[in-house]
Amino acid sequence: MFTMNENQVAALDHTVQLASVWLKRLGDEHNLDEKHHSYSALRAVLHATRDRLPPEAAVHFGAQLPILRRGIYYEGWRISECPHNEPQVDEFRARVAAELPPMFPRGTLSVTKGVIDLCGRKLIRARPQRSSSPCLWRFAV
């Protein structure tokens, strides 16, 4: 039987706290009044990004995300459905819009730029030894 020790519990608590910080920052910076709106925005952009990247790049990017965000990113991913051509801006925006709930309080472009900006800042700060690969975002803005 597996039991968690205090360090493992502390690490889990820390990752939940960091996820809350990301959601609060996204909400504060983009006037998303409810936490579930921030979560929906983060999830939509991460999924659209993941689904438009070649598999190797998608895995590389996912590996840079903190644990809880990594789970959101990989949720429902089917590697067999990865793109075989260069992503188009309109396709990316449509994918983000499709992931957002109906009557979402912000526009797709605003949400996308907000999440990309947040991820870029957080990944660079959290993991300075790794590249946040800005080229991964080139088709989103």
Steps between C-alpha positions, in 0.01 A plus 500: 500500500627846409496775761606858449762648724496862621730619219270356235195661661685833523594476131138433407381793713761721336394409145135574583606834649703586187205411276282737702761774460499453121120512487482807725764683296321418174170616647645820644684596182210427265196590707376145537290536812449133572771239551328251270530755216876515554515120504293477181726751325818322607364160400371620161829660396714212630286247310502706180878534526553131568272395216674720243859401580689210350520218761864557596446873555175434692680263736792740543266786587289284734811393688568863590164551669457461875337172606137607527507710181669207327201282586262759354717524188506123435135438594328328208803517268513254215844498342356335188299817434802732496523739203696415190508852358588849616234638736289794384403793722129466424506127586674574828251771598209273406645223718532735798145628446367144482661417836358805678157477664205678335469870584865521610560856627809574287596472133705211369796713395517675838483169687762341277746786538443506877572130545800509269643798686443335838654169392800675350568698817440210737698241304800725455498591871429147625745315277779731388714208382241410233376697205135600497522470120326822391477350150233265636274802536568662162173386347283608793541874492 
